[in-house]
Amino acid sequence: MSAAPKSIHLHRGDLPDDVRFEGSVAVDSETMGLNPHRDRLCLVQLSGGDGVCHLVQIDRGELRAPNLVALLADPDVLKIFHFGRFDIGVFLHRLGVLTTPVYCTKIASRLTRTMTDRHGLKDLCRDLLGVDISKQQQTSDWGAAELSEDQKAYAASDVLHLHALKEKLDGLLAREGRGATAQACFDFLPHRAALDVQGWPETDIFAHS
């Protein structure tokens, strides 16, 4: 089964003043590559879990998005990611904001679905929700001035199911008695992303040598 968003809204530069999220928001980003120091932030995707997706297109050299930054730092809104470590690092490096509080479906999956090594978003949507999402546009040009309809749909799909995945994974965390461990990981995740940005991406600072 595949699922499509109810609506997709594209915004340039920042979230509009009248877009609000209560309680939690699913978040993802698209960049020109996987090196936050080299590759610019192009797009931020957001959804409140209601099937409506907001896409914020960030222009080259844009370092200010005050409404978006305020949301990412809002202590009363939980930001739900899949592999949040990357996105949080990008937001810190490019927008100067440390995103908190956070939840990461990939971390929750790794803590609960220990029978498999398949923890990608596509795998989780298929295994836990029975939903098939396409990754066809994953390596497309997100720096283009005009995004195609396929790019918008792909970007929206990355946040469309995160609330439902969180609900499923919360049940698994409770069943396996790992909720507190997961929360400790989520609390540390922004700081792990900050270490990435500061130059320790592959170093285990807790290791003996």
C-alpha positions, 0 to 999 in steps of 0.5 A, a space after each residue: 500500500 502506498 500513501 499520498 499527503 493530503 496537501 503539500 505547501 511550498 514556502 520560500 525562505 521560512 515558515 509563514 507566521 500562521 503555520 503552527 505545530 502543537 505537541 510534535 512535528 515530523 522533520 526532515 531535510 534535503 541537502 546537496 550532499 552528506 557533508 554538512 560543512 560542504 553541502 548546503 541545506 536546500 529544503 526542510 520538510 515538516 508535518 504535524 501528522 495530519 497528512 499535511 506537509 510544509 516544505 521550506 525551500 532555503 535559498 543559497 546563502 540563506 542563514 536566517 529563517 526565524 520562524 523555522 529556527 524558533 520551531 526547532 528550538 521550541 521546548 514544547 514541540 517534540 521534533 520527530 526525525 528518522 536518523 535525526 543526527 544528520 538533520 540536527 547537525 545540518 541545522 546547527 551548522 547552517 541555521 545556528 540552532 540546536 534542535 531540541 527536544 527530539 525523537 529518532 525513529 531509527 534509534 528506536 528501531 535499532 533498540 527494538 527491532 534487533 532481529 534485523 539490520 534493516 532500519 531505513 525509513 522505507 523498511 520501517 514504513 513497509 514492516 510496521 505500517 504496510 506502506 511502500 514509499 519511493 526513494 527514486 528522488 533521493 539523489 535528485 538536485 535539491 538545489 534547483 530553483 524550481 522543484 518538480 512535483 515528484 521531488 515535492 512528493 518525495 520530500 513530503 513522504 519523508 515526514 508523512 509517516 513519522 508520527 505513525 512510526 513513533 506510535 508503533 515504535 513506542 509500543 515496541 519500546 514499552 514491550 521490551 522495557 527500553 523506553 528509558 534507554 531510548 529517551 536517554 539516547 534522544 536527549 543526547 542526540 543533539 549533543 552527538 550531532 554537535 560533536 559531528 559539527 565540531 569535528 568528531 564525526 567518527 570518533 567514539 569519545 567514550 572508547 579507551 583508545 
